[in-house]
Amino acid sequence: MTHLIVGHEEHGVTRLARELSTTPSLRSAPVIRVLDGIGTDLVRLVARASVHVHVTDRLFGHTAAQTASTLIALGRSTSMSVTLHDLPQPSDGPDRHRQRASAYADILAVSRGVALSSHHESTLLDAVLKLTDRRSLRAVPRAVIPLPIESPRRYVSPDEVSGTHRDLAVFGFLYPGKGYAQALRALSELPADVGLTALGRPSPGHGHLVEELQRQAHRRSRRFTVTGYIPDDRLQEVLARVAVPVAPHQHLSASGSINSWLTAGRRPLVPRSRYVEELDARCPDVLTIYDDLAAAARHALDHPESTTLKPGVPLGPSLDDVGALYAKALASWHH
């Protein structure tokens, strides 16, 4: 079995695939590395090698249908298993939801097995198969393997947090639906010196979002800052020093950005959702779950210790543990 890893390193799905390929349980398998999953002939490149691919539609096509076409061709040419990320859901909008659902079902139909990063995603996949009338695809072997969460290299003291700008901070690519609008609305109920910082850069095709958010912030007389891409060697320090870590996305199916906050020793504010409740059950006392962002942010500003993790809180599974779970699943799918 070969790891087919597609996309630029900045993309969370690509990074996860690469990091998993280096774990003790998986590092003996060959790796095929492709930066451009849209312009590359994957069938020719793979040349009938049995492959596992981490999939989100934007890595393989400009549209969901193009992604499906690329991966259907690959799945028909060789033995392919997939990890499906960013599962289709109604929040995509009616037309896009149906288009993405059809694409994901078509990809599943040519796969030997499928991994999902949460039980919530598994439920979303069942909904996809119902929507597309492809219930027979529930027979495709399935494994739920959580995203890895590494324990902090160091824990953050409240004093480090209280000495920073009093901003809400959201980490990761900027794209519509990530929760920036909700965060800006919450600022209206917070002290005048509180702003919003986007730790990252816009997703491809969403550069206009920065100007739109800046206009919204200006109308509220609030500070809005975009840092741009943060390199790995600075990321932990940056995440450790913001005032209020927030992951306000309303429609998460699994979240690498929440896990990044945790690994940096922070306890992020997150809206209540099925995925968040699943994560909270697995790792209790590491999230601040809110129904009202402004109230939660006000408490965090007044009590900076509430935004940091206490030493010894349970986090996991580790990257190596996740690699071992993948190795077991892949062995059964590609025997």
Residue pairs with C-beta under 8 A, 6 or more apart in sequence:
1 29
1 50
1 51
1 52
1 330
1 334
2 29
2 30
2 31
2 32
2 46
2 49
2 50
2 51
2 52
3 17
3 20
3 21
3 26
3 29
3 30
3 31
3 32
3 51
3 52
4 32
4 34
4 42
4 46
4 51
4 52
4 53
5 14
5 17
5 18
5 21
5 31
5 32
5 33
5 34
5 54
6 14
6 17
6 34
6 35
6 37
6 42
6 53
6 54
6 59
6 60
7 13
7 14
7 34
7 35
7 37
7 59
8 14
8 35
9 15
9 18
10 229
11 59
12 172
12 173
12 256
12 257
13 54
13 55
13 56
13 59
13 85
13 86
14 54
14 59
15 256
16 54
16 147
16 148
16 256
17 54
17 83
18 33
19 148
19 319
20 26
20 319
20 322
20 323
20 326
21 27
21 29
21 31
23 319
23 320
23 322
23 323
23 324
24 320
24 323
24 324
25 320
25 323
25 324
25 326
25 327
26 323
26 326
26 327
26 330
30 49
32 45
32 46
32 49
32 51
34 40
34 42
34 45
37 59
37 60
37 61
37 70
38 60
38 61
38 62
38 66
38 70
42 70
42 73
42 74
43 73
43 74
43 77
43 78
46 74
46 77
46 78
48 77
48 78
49 78
50 78
50 79
50 80
50 334
51 74
51 78
51 79
51 80
51 81
52 80
52 81
52 82
52 83
52 326
52 330
52 334
53 71
53 74
53 80
53 81
53 82
53 83
54 82
54 83
54 85
55 67
55 71
55 82
55 83
55 84
55 85
55 107
56 84
56 85
56 86
57 63
57 64
57 67
57 86
57 100
57 103
57 104
58 67
58 203
58 204
59 67
60 66
60 67
60 70
60 71
61 67
61 68
61 69
61 70
63 99
64 96
64 99
64 100
64 102
64 103
64 104
65 99
65 102
65 103
67 103
67 107
68 102
68 103
68 104
68 106
68 107
71 80
71 82
71 106
71 107
71 110
72 106
72 107
72 109
72 110
74 80
74 110
75 107
75 109
75 110
75 111
76 110
79 112
79 334
80 110
80 111
80 112
81 111
81 112
81 113
81 114
81 115
81 329
81 330
81 333
81 334
82 107
82 108
82 111
82 113
82 114
82 115
83 114
83 115
83 116
83 117
83 145
84 104
84 107
84 108
84 114
84 115
84 116
84 121
84 125
85 117
85 253
85 254
86 253
87 104
87 116
87 121
87 124
87 125
87 128
87 253
88 97
88 100
88 101
88 104
88 124
88 128
89 97
89 124
89 127
89 251
89 253
90 97
91 97
91 177
91 250
91 251
92 100
97 131
98 131
98 132
101 128
101 131
101 132
102 132
104 125
104 128
105 128
105 129
105 132
105 134
105 137
108 114
108 125
108 129
108 134
108 137
108 140
109 134
109 137
109 140
111 140
112 140
112 141
112 333
112 334
113 140
113 141
113 142
113 143
113 329
113 330
113 332
113 333
114 125
114 140
114 141
114 142
114 143
115 142
115 143
115 144
115 145
115 326
115 329
116 122
116 125
116 142
116 143
116 144
116 145
116 254
117 144
117 145
117 146
117 147
117 253
117 254
118 144
118 146
118 147
118 253
118 254
118 275
118 278
118 279
119 144
119 278
120 253
120 254
120 273
120 274
120 275
120 278
121 144
121 253
121 254
121 275
122 142
122 144
123 274
124 253
125 142
126 138
128 134
129 135
129 137
129 138
141 329
141 332
141 333
143 325
143 329
145 322
145 325
145 326
145 329
146 254
146 282
146 317
146 322
147 254
147 255
147 256
147 259
147 322
148 259
148 316
148 317
148 318
148 319
148 321
148 322
149 259
149 262
149 263
149 283
149 315
149 316
149 317
149 318
150 263
150 315
150 318
150 319
151 263
151 315
151 316
151 318
152 262
152 263
152 264
152 265
152 309
153 236
154 265
155 265
155 308
155 309
155 310
155 311
156 240
156 264
156 265
156 266
156 308
156 309
157 308
158 304
158 305
158 307
158 308
160 240
160 241
161 241
161 242
161 243
161 304
161 307
161 308
162 243
162 304
164 241
164 242
164 243
165 195
165 197
165 223
165 243
166 191
166 193
166 194
166 195
166 243
166 244
166 301
167 194
167 195
167 196
167 197
167 223
167 225
167 242
167 243
167 244
168 183
168 186
168 187
168 194
168 195
168 196
168 197
168 243
168 244
168 246
168 297
169 196
169 197
169 198
169 199
169 242
169 243
169 244
169 245
169 246
170 178
170 179
170 180
170 183
170 196
170 197
170 198
170 199
170 246
170 247
170 248
171 199
171 200
171 239
171 245
171 247
171 257
171 260
171 261
172 178
172 199
172 200
172 256
172 257
172 260
173 200
173 201
173 202
173 203
174 180
174 198
174 200
174 201
174 202
174 203
174 206
174 209
174 210
174 213
174 226
175 202
175 203
175 206
175 209
176 206
176 209
177 249
177 250
177 251
178 248
178 249
179 246
179 247
179 248
179 249
179 250
179 271
180 196
180 198
180 209
180 213
180 248
181 213
181 216
182 248
182 250
182 271
182 293
183 196
183 246
183 248
183 293
184 196
184 213
184 216
184 217
184 220
184 222
184 224
186 293
186 294
186 297
187 194
187 195
187 196
187 217
187 220
187 222
188 220
188 294
189 294
189 298
190 294
190 297
190 298
190 301
191 301
192 221
194 222
194 297
194 301
195 217
195 222
195 223
195 224
195 225
196 213
196 217
196 222
196 223
196 224
196 225
197 224
197 225
197 226
197 227
197 242
198 210
198 213
198 224
198 225
198 226
198 227
199 227
199 230
199 238
199 239
199 242
200 226
200 227
200 228
200 229
200 230
201 226
201 227
201 228
201 229
202 209
202 210
202 226
210 226
213 224
214 224
216 224
217 223
217 224
218 224
227 238
230 238
235 260
235 264
236 263
236 264
239 245
239 260
239 261
239 264
239 266
240 264
240 265
240 266
242 266
243 300
243 301
243 304
243 307
244 269
244 297
244 300
244 301
244 307
245 261
245 266
245 267
245 268
245 269
245 307
246 268
246 269
246 270
246 293
246 297
247 255
247 257
247 258
247 261
247 268
247 269
247 270
248 269
248 270
248 271
248 293
249 255
249 257
249 271
250 271
250 273
251 273
252 258
252 273
252 275
252 276
253 275
254 275
255 275
255 279
258 268
258 270
258 279
258 287
261 267
261 268
262 268
262 283
262 286
262 309
262 315
263 315
265 308
265 309
266 307
266 308
266 309
267 286
267 287
267 288
267 306
267 307
267 308
267 309
268 287
268 288
268 307
269 288
269 290
269 293
269 296
269 297
269 300
269 307
270 276
270 287
270 288
270 289
270 290
271 289
271 290
271 291
271 293
272 289
272 290
272 291
276 287
276 289
277 289
279 287
280 286
280 287
280 289
282 316
283 313
283 314
283 315
283 316
284 314
285 310
285 313
286 309
286 313
286 314
286 315
288 296
288 300
288 306
288 307
290 296
299 306
300 306
300 307
317 325
